[in-house]
């Protein structure tokens, strides 16, 4: 009844606790299995421990088993000295291996004959002997193995013990066990391995005479490696292995000793060793040049020119490194063949030419080929020897079909040797390519200017590409500033890469960066003039212009708001800019001027983009804050953050702080249209307002119109900027106005506008 009441009020734990106090464990387990099935095993184990403590072993066993912890059950019976039950549980629930381990521990508690009788009864005597050996308990293993049925395991036990002792470095004890195991050779090898030659010799002589030669050979190898040749020879002769001593002497280039031993102990192999010795001498300049020339000169003097030729040709780089002598001797063979044995002239000429080429005597090789009328090969040798006049002469006189090839190879040679000026006199483009490949860009571009705009554009692009590859976008910009741009579509990726690298590396707000952004503006303006319909480069130009305005305003208090507006307007181009940097700069600028609502929105967006960079995906970006703006949704994430970790953390802390400020709202500033103030598009009527040529903000009223174009400026911002330039005499501000005069018709020295 109590259980029903507890369950009715949804307090099963109280019912479980009630049954526990009443020791009605079955009911307790029943409720646990229903209401706390995840704790069922733990409950069984807890009850098992309690019942074990109370001496109720069978009840405890039941709970241990149901709790899937048969090992605790076995341990309980072991502690209680109830080995039959421990063995039963281990065998029933742990398998044969567990039963063997329990039987082993049980037998150790008995010891002596009682242990043996127990293990015989259980049929585990042999397994427990093996287990003891595997566990390193060799004393107990031997105690169990004394039973008459196990005596045949003694050699195996001794061998295992010997290997165990060897691993532990107890070589003396290991030796005794190897002997007991009737494995003396293993003991010998053990001592050979650790180079204990006396012990190895002692064991071999006493227990395994057949191993004595192995010990001696092992000592001999070590002696040879130590260059103790006499000692090594003695060991091998004692081992009756003279052929091995001969081999060692040959391998060590001690041929005299090899021949001596062969003659004394292996006379039937003497001729073979002598032949090997002669081959060795021939391969290592064993005979001097004079020795080889003597028979050649004798045969020549006797008129046996064919044999003289063969003898002269036997002289090779294997006999001497005197290349001048070799050239003289080989040419002598060719002269004899041409004069006295013409039938051999072609083969001899080819052999001589090939050998001369191998020792880099290319001119002589060319003359040798020419003497046997092999004109192509002759030209190849003169080319290889840089003898261009000789190559041209042979081609002109004997093989005119190769004249063009000679000139082509001459150009290639000039390229390889870096003779740019000589090359330019033959092939201008090849010369320019060589200058470019050597990094001599000033000379390259200076020369290219004389070859027309198309050629110049090619090398300007190559130079800029190399600079960008080397991580020098400012220098690449300098090249385009100096030499101009091309409207060749092949260069478009180059311009994109340069802009992206500059957006990534250069400051958006520092006055010192003005020079970079104004230069990029001017370069892009020239490009857009050639490509007026290209929206991408027009947008990049607008980015560069706004960055010029932004950085020109730095350091001028009266221009602070204009600079902030330019930073905000740049967000319209985040599909071209580095997005995290653009939002960071806009947010920091808004915060500095006190536009905290917009600062909060922009910096929050910046942090979201940082998270997206870390995830490698824009899928989780929330665009709701910018749904009614012309700030693009689609952005390209950079591979890594463009803002330092310190600045990221500072922005994160500020966003978290102001999120608690009731005065700051996550909304963008709006204007009289009821739209985001920086948006050109009025989302309510789809009307696009003109943008201010200074700030990029929409011009709604109070505009300054420039006569030559449709460009306009916000009158208030224009007047502030013009006055700041006059008061500060800022070179940067004047440059911005000069650019606007050139691009829109604004006066170069403007004054206030009152209209």
C-alpha positions, 0 to 999 in steps of 0.5 A: 500500500505504501508503494502505491501511495509513493508512486501515486505522488510520483516519489518512486525514490522514497519507495525504493528507499523504504524497501532498502530499509526493510531489506526487501531487495527484490522489490527494491531492484524491481522499482530501480529497473523501472524508474532508474534503469540506468542505475540498475547495475550500480544498484546491484553492485552496491547491494553486492558489497553490502551483502558481502560485508554482512557475510551473505555471499550467495546473495552478494554473488547474485547481485554481482553477477546481475550487476555484470561484475563477476570479477568482484564476485570472484575476489569476494570468494577468494578473500573468504577462502571459498576457492571452489565458489571462486573457481566456479564463478570464474569458469562460468562467467569469465571463461577458461582463461579466467578459470585458469588464473583463479586455479593458479592463484588457488594452487599457490595458496596450497603449495607443494603436492596439494597444489599439484593434486588440485590442478590435476583434479581441475585438469589445469596442471600443464596450463598453470605451468605455462602461465607461471612461466609466462608470468616469470614465476619460474620457481613455482613453474618448476615446483609444479613440473616435478610431477611425473606427468610433467617432467617432459616440460622441464627442458622447455621451462629451462629454455624459457627461463634462459631466454628470460634471464638473457633479456635481463642481462643475467648471462651466467644464470642464462647459460646454466639454464641453456645447458639444462635445456640441452641448448648449448648452441643458444648459449654460444650465440648469446655470448657471440652476440655480446662479444664475450668470446672466451665464454662462447669458446668455453661453452662451444668446446665443452658442450657443442664442438660444432659451434667452435668454428662459428665462434672463431668466424665471429671473432674474425669478422670483428677483427677485420672490421677493426683492421686487425687482419693478422688476428682475423686470419688466425681465427679463420685458419683455426676455423678451417675457413681459409676461403673466407679469409681470402674473401675478407682480404679481397674486400679490403683490397689486400690482394697480396695477402689474398694471393698468399693465402690462396697459394698456400691453402687454396692452390686450385683457385689461384688462377681465378684470384689472379684474374680477379686481381688483374681486373682490379688493377685495370679498373683502378689504373693499376697499369701506368700510361707509359706501360700501355703505350710501349707496345702501341709505339712498337707496333706502329714502328713495325708497321702493324698499324691495326694492332697499334690503333687497338693498343692506342685505344686501350688507353682510357680514363681508367689508366690516367687522368691526363686528358691532354695525353689521352687526346694526343694518343686517341688522335694518333689512333685516328691519324693511323686509321685515316692514313693506313687502315681506312677500313677502320677509319669510321669506327675509330673516328666515332670512338675517338670523338665519343671519348673526347666528348666524354672528357669535354674536349668538344672542339677536338671531337668536332674535328674528329667527326668532321674527318669521317664526314659525320657533319651533324655530329661535328656541328653538335660538338662545336655547338657543345664547345661554344665554337659557333663560328666553326659550327656555322662554317661546317653547316654552310660548307657541308650541311646547309640544312642545319644552318637555321638550327645552329642559329636557334641553338645560338639563341638558346645558348645566349639565354642559358648563359645570360648574355641578354644584350647579345641576345637582344641584338639577335632576338628582342623578345628572347632578350627581354625574356632573359632579362625578366628571368634574371630579375633585371626588370629596370633594364627589361622595361627600359628596353621594352618601352622602345618596342611599342605599347603591346610589348611593354604591357606584356613585361609590365604585367610579368613584373607586377605578377612576380612582385605580387607572387613575392608579396609586394603589392605596393611595388606592383602598384608602383610598376602600374603607376609608372608604366600604365595599365592594359585593357587586355582581359588576361591582366584582369586577374592581376589587377584583382589580385593587386587590389585584394592584397592591398585591401588586406595589408594596407591601413584603411584609416592612417594618413600614411596610407594615403599615398597607396590609395591615391596611387591605386585610385589613379591606376584604376581610373586610367583602367576604367577610362579604357573599360567604362562598362566594366562594373567590377573595376568601376567598383574597385575604383570607388573603393580606392577613392573612398579610401583616399578620402578616408585617409586624407581626412585623418589628422584633421578634426573638422574632417572626422565625420567625412572620414567616418562616412567614407568608411561606412560607404565602403561597406557597399563594396564588401563583395570586393573588399576584405569583409571583416576588415571593412566592418571592423574599420567602419565600426571603430570609426562610428564608435569614435564619433559616438554613433554607437548604434551603428558601431554596435551593428557593424562590430557585431557583424565583424565578429560574426564574419570572424566566426564564419572565417573560423568555420570556413562557411558563410552559411550561419551568417545572419543578414537581417540587420542589413535587409533594407540596405544596399550592403551586399549579402554575398561576401568572399571569406578570406583564408585567415583573419585580417584583424589582429587577435588583440583588436578582435578581443577588444571589439568583442569586449566592447560589443558585450559591454554595450549590449547591456546598455539600454541606450544602445540599440542594434539598429542602423541610423536612418535619414529623412527617407526612413532608410539606412542613412548610408544606403543609396537605394530607397527600399520603400520606393526603389529610387536610387539617390546619387552618391556624394563624390566625397563621402559616398553617402546619398545626396538627398538635398543641398547638393553641389552639382558639377557641370561636366558630369552628373556627379554631385556632392553634399553641400555641407560636406563639400564646404567642410572639406574645401575649408579644411584644405584651405586652412590646413594646406593639406597636400592629400586633400588638395590631391583629392580635389585635383582628382575630382576636378579631373574626373568630374569637372570640379574646380581644382581650387574650389570655394564655398558653395552657397547654391 
